Amino acid sequence: QFYREARAQSAPRHLKDQLMRAASSVSLNLAEGSAKKSSADRRRFYEIALGSVRECEAIIELLEPTSQSLTGPIDKLARHVYRLVQSL
């Protein structure tokens, strides 16, 4: 969901490209981590996803005030991914 909302965001090309890479990294690392058998492997991928969430947050901050529509969705995503990491 966040990826689709970020894709609709207007931004300078260099930041939009970085935002899209980071947003896709969140989804891809969560998916890959969910397929791992050990908790340690899952946690490693979930931590990478969390790092990508933090990158998205930084980009959104750089884009303020034009990116206010992404603030709520990225905060929600950050809470969920953080809890996922903490659960392992």
Z-matrix of the N, CA and C atoms (Angstrom, degrees):
N
C 1 1.452
C 2 1.534 1 109.88
N 3 1.338 2 116.73 1 -47.47
C 4 1.460 3 119.18 2 -179.89
C 5 1.522 4 111.08 3 -60.77
N 6 1.313 5 117.66 4 -40.90
C 7 1.467 6 121.08 5 179.81
C 8 1.524 7 110.03 6 -57.50
N 9 1.329 8 117.20 7 -45.98
C 10 1.469 9 120.34 8 -178.81
C 11 1.526 10 111.05 9 -64.29
N 12 1.323 11 117.06 10 -39.47
C 13 1.461 12 119.94 11 178.59
C 14 1.531 13 111.07 12 -68.60
N 15 1.308 14 117.24 13 -38.14
C 16 1.462 15 121.12 14 178.54
C 17 1.525 16 110.73 15 -67.21
N 18 1.324 17 116.25 16 -36.73
C 19 1.460 18 120.47 17 179.79
C 20 1.529 19 111.02 18 -61.76
N 21 1.317 20 117.67 19 -31.71
C 22 1.463 21 122.13 20 -179.30
C 23 1.532 22 112.42 21 -80.74
N 24 1.332 23 116.83 22 -9.41
C 25 1.462 24 121.96 23 -177.40
C 26 1.524 25 111.16 24 -72.40
N 27 1.317 26 115.99 25 136.38
C 28 1.459 27 121.18 26 174.41
C 29 1.525 28 108.49 27 -88.83
N 30 1.328 29 116.44 28 132.01
C 31 1.465 30 120.62 29 -177.83
C 32 1.520 31 109.13 30 -161.96
N 33 1.349 32 116.61 31 160.27
C 34 1.464 33 118.67 32 172.91
C 35 1.525 34 109.26 33 -55.60
N 36 1.311 35 116.03 34 145.83
C 37 1.465 36 120.95 35 -172.67
C 38 1.527 37 114.10 36 -53.47
N 39 1.334 38 117.05 37 -45.42
C 40 1.469 39 119.23 38 -176.34
C 41 1.530 40 111.11 39 -63.77
N 42 1.321 41 118.35 40 -37.13
C 43 1.463 42 120.14 41 178.46
C 44 1.524 43 111.75 42 -77.53
N 45 1.315 44 116.76 43 -36.25
C 46 1.467 45 120.00 44 178.28
C 47 1.525 46 109.76 45 -63.59
N 48 1.327 47 117.59 46 -44.29
C 49 1.465 48 120.94 47 177.96
C 50 1.529 49 111.07 48 -59.74
N 51 1.316 50 117.05 49 -44.58
C 52 1.467 51 120.94 50 -179.52
C 53 1.526 52 110.66 51 -67.14
N 54 1.336 53 116.67 52 -39.69
C 55 1.459 54 120.42 53 177.82
C 56 1.522 55 110.78 54 -61.98
N 57 1.307 56 117.15 55 -42.38
C 58 1.462 57 120.10 56 -178.97
C 59 1.529 58 111.16 57 -68.24
N 60 1.321 59 117.61 58 -38.36
C 61 1.469 60 119.88 59 177.04
C 62 1.529 61 110.63 60 -64.04
N 63 1.326 62 116.13 61 -44.79
C 64 1.463 63 119.52 62 -178.97
C 65 1.533 64 110.88 63 -67.44
N 66 1.328 65 117.09 64 -41.59
C 67 1.468 66 120.49 65 -179.98
C 68 1.522 67 111.08 66 -64.38
N 69 1.316 68 117.31 67 -40.29
C 70 1.468 69 119.25 68 178.28
C 71 1.529 70 110.46 69 -69.91
N 72 1.324 71 117.36 70 -32.97
C 73 1.458 72 121.15 71 178.25
C 74 1.525 73 111.23 72 -62.58
N 75 1.327 74 117.13 73 -36.30
C 76 1.469 75 120.47 74 177.84
C 77 1.524 76 109.10 75 -58.57
N 78 1.318 77 116.13 76 -54.92
C 79 1.470 78 120.82 77 -177.39
C 80 1.519 79 112.15 78 -61.68
N 81 1.307 80 116.21 79 -45.40
C 82 1.464 81 120.18 80 -175.78
C 83 1.524 82 111.92 81 -66.84
N 84 1.332 83 117.17 82 -40.27
C 85 1.468 84 119.25 83 179.28
C 86 1.521 85 112.00 84 -71.68
N 87 1.323 86 117.57 85 -34.50
C 88 1.469 87 119.30 86 174.92
C 89 1.527 88 110.21 87 -64.37
N 90 1.318 89 116.25 88 -42.37
C 91 1.467 90 119.91 89 179.89
C 92 1.525 91 110.85 90 -65.02
N 93 1.327 92 116.61 91 -46.48
C 94 1.455 93 119.79 92 -178.83
C 95 1.530 94 111.05 93 -65.59
N 96 1.321 95 116.67 94 -41.44
C 97 1.457 96 120.17 95 179.52
C 98 1.516 97 112.79 96 -63.37
N 99 1.320 98 116.53 97 -35.71
C 100 1.467 99 119.52 98 -178.41
C 101 1.526 100 112.12 99 -66.06
N 102 1.322 101 117.70 100 -18.50
C 103 1.462 102 121.76 101 -179.54
C 104 1.531 103 112.96 102 -90.65
N 105 1.334 104 116.79 103 -5.23
C 106 1.464 105 120.09 104 -178.30
C 107 1.523 106 110.71 105 -80.38
N 108 1.323 107 115.43 106 144.25
C 109 1.465 108 120.73 107 -176.62
C 110 1.521 109 113.14 108 -79.78
N 111 1.312 110 117.19 109 -38.61
C 112 1.466 111 118.90 110 -175.70
C 113 1.534 112 110.80 111 -92.45
N 114 1.304 113 114.76 112 149.51
C 115 1.470 114 120.86 113 177.82
C 116 1.525 115 110.86 114 -61.69
N 117 1.318 116 116.77 115 -37.82
C 118 1.466 117 120.48 116 -179.26
C 119 1.535 118 110.96 117 -63.52
N 120 1.319 119 116.82 118 -42.42
C 121 1.467 120 120.26 119 178.34
C 122 1.528 121 110.56 120 -66.45
N 123 1.335 122 116.51 121 -44.00
C 124 1.464 123 119.36 122 178.70
C 125 1.517 124 110.29 123 -60.33
N 126 1.336 125 116.08 124 -45.43
C 127 1.467 126 120.31 125 -178.58
C 128 1.528 127 111.04 126 -60.48
N 129 1.317 128 117.31 127 -40.81
C 130 1.475 129 120.64 128 -179.35
C 131 1.529 130 110.56 129 -59.24
N 132 1.324 131 117.35 130 -46.29
C 133 1.467 132 120.40 131 179.69
C 134 1.524 133 111.37 132 -68.71
N 135 1.336 134 117.16 133 -37.25
C 136 1.457 135 119.99 134 178.79
C 137 1.530 136 110.57 135 -67.64
N 138 1.324 137 117.19 136 -34.57
C 139 1.468 138 120.02 137 176.58
C 140 1.529 139 111.15 138 -67.48
N 141 1.319 140 116.53 139 -37.24
C 142 1.467 141 119.69 140 175.54
C 143 1.527 142 109.25 141 -63.28
N 144 1.323 143 117.06 142 -42.84
C 145 1.464 144 121.26 143 177.62
C 146 1.527 145 110.27 144 -59.87
N 147 1.335 146 117.04 145 -41.57
C 148 1.458 147 120.58 146 178.75
C 149 1.530 148 110.89 147 -63.66
N 150 1.318 149 117.18 148 -38.86
C 151 1.462 150 120.22 149 175.98
C 152 1.519 151 111.35 150 -61.27
N 153 1.325 152 116.75 151 -38.01
C 154 1.461 153 120.69 152 177.64
C 155 1.526 154 111.34 153 -69.71
N 156 1.325 155 117.07 154 -34.26
C 157 1.466 156 120.38 155 174.23
C 158 1.519 157 109.41 156 -61.33
N 159 1.326 158 116.59 157 -45.46
C 160 1.471 159 120.70 158 179.83
C 161 1.531 160 110.53 159 -61.96
N 162 1.326 161 116.83 160 -36.74
C 163 1.464 162 120.51 161 176.97
C 164 1.525 163 109.75 162 -63.96
N 165 1.320 164 117.23 163 -43.69
C 166 1.464 165 121.04 164 177.16
C 167 1.526 166 110.44 165 -59.67
N 168 1.318 167 116.77 166 -42.85
C 169 1.462 168 120.29 167 179.25
C 170 1.531 169 111.19 168 -59.82
N 171 1.322 170 116.46 169 -42.30
C 172 1.465 171 120.50 170 -179.77
C 173 1.530 172 110.65 171 -64.95
N 174 1.316 173 117.15 172 -41.64
C 175 1.465 174 120.42 173 179.46
C 176 1.523 175 110.14 174 -64.85
N 177 1.320 176 116.80 175 -42.75
C 178 1.461 177 120.89 176 178.45
C 179 1.524 178 110.52 177 -60.87
N 180 1.324 179 116.17 178 -39.71
C 181 1.462 180 120.00 179 176.88
C 182 1.525 181 111.13 180 -62.34
N 183 1.318 182 116.88 181 -40.08
C 184 1.460 183 120.75 182 178.20
C 185 1.530 184 111.56 183 -65.13
N 186 1.306 185 116.85 184 -29.67
C 187 1.462 186 121.64 185 -177.13
C 188 1.528 187 113.34 186 -87.05
N 189 1.330 188 118.43 187 -8.13
C 190 1.470 189 120.93 188 -179.28
C 191 1.514 190 109.70 189 -52.93
N 192 1.299 191 120.61 190 143.81
C 193 1.459 192 128.78 191 2.32
C 194 1.534 193 114.17 192 -90.89
N 195 1.317 194 118.00 193 1.78
C 196 1.470 195 119.68 194 -175.69
C 197 1.521 196 113.48 195 -71.00
N 198 1.317 197 117.97 196 -13.94
C 199 1.464 198 120.75 197 -175.48
C 200 1.525 199 113.29 198 -106.43
N 201 1.306 200 117.56 199 18.96
C 202 1.472 201 120.37 200 -176.46
C 203 1.520 202 112.77 201 -57.54
N 204 1.321 203 117.32 202 -28.51
C 205 1.473 204 119.64 203 -179.43
C 206 1.531 205 111.72 204 -67.67
N 207 1.332 206 118.12 205 -17.54
C 208 1.462 207 121.39 206 -179.88
C 209 1.527 208 113.20 207 -93.38
N 210 1.315 209 117.03 208 -11.04
C 211 1.467 210 120.41 209 -175.50
C 212 1.525 211 111.83 210 -62.17
N 213 1.316 212 117.72 211 -48.85
C 214 1.467 213 120.82 212 179.38
C 215 1.517 214 112.62 213 -62.09
N 216 1.338 215 117.80 214 -50.20
C 217 1.472 216 119.14 215 -179.70
C 218 1.530 217 113.64 216 -61.35
N 219 1.333 218 118.40 217 -39.36
C 220 1.468 219 118.65 218 -178.63
C 221 1.525 220 110.19 219 -72.66
N 222 1.332 221 117.76 220 -33.62
C 223 1.468 222 119.71 221 176.44
C 224 1.525 223 110.33 222 -63.68
N 225 1.316 224 116.79 223 -43.07
C 226 1.470 225 121.05 224 179.21
C 227 1.526 226 110.26 225 -63.58
N 228 1.331 227 116.94 226 -45.50
C 229 1.458 228 121.27 227 178.98
C 230 1.523 229 110.54 228 -61.56
N 231 1.321 230 116.95 229 -42.88
C 232 1.470 231 121.00 230 -179.91
C 233 1.526 232 110.85 231 -60.51
N 234 1.328 233 117.12 232 -43.02
C 235 1.471 234 119.97 233 179.09
C 236 1.524 235 111.07 234 -61.69
N 237 1.329 236 116.47 235 -44.05
C 238 1.466 237 120.03 236 -177.84
C 239 1.530 238 112.07 237 -66.69
N 240 1.319 239 116.72 238 -44.89
C 241 1.463 240 119.54 239 -178.72
C 242 1.528 241 110.26 240 -67.90
N 243 1.328 242 116.95 241 -39.27
C 244 1.464 243 120.23 242 177.85
C 245 1.533 244 110.39 243 -60.23
N 246 1.322 245 116.78 244 -45.97
C 247 1.469 246 120.39 245 179.18
C 248 1.527 247 111.11 246 -63.05
N 249 1.308 248 116.38 247 -36.78
C 250 1.463 249 120.58 248 178.91
C 251 1.525 250 109.89 249 -63.05
N 252 1.318 251 117.08 250 -45.63
C 253 1.471 252 120.87 251 177.77
C 254 1.521 253 110.29 252 -61.22
N 255 1.321 254 116.69 253 -44.98
C 256 1.462 255 121.18 254 -177.34
C 257 1.527 256 112.69 255 -66.68
N 258 1.318 257 116.90 256 -23.68
C 259 1.463 258 120.16 257 -177.59
C 260 1.527 259 112.93 258 -75.31
N 261 1.330 260 117.41 259 -12.66
C 262 1.470 261 120.77 260 -177.63
C 263 1.530 262 111.53 261 -102.43
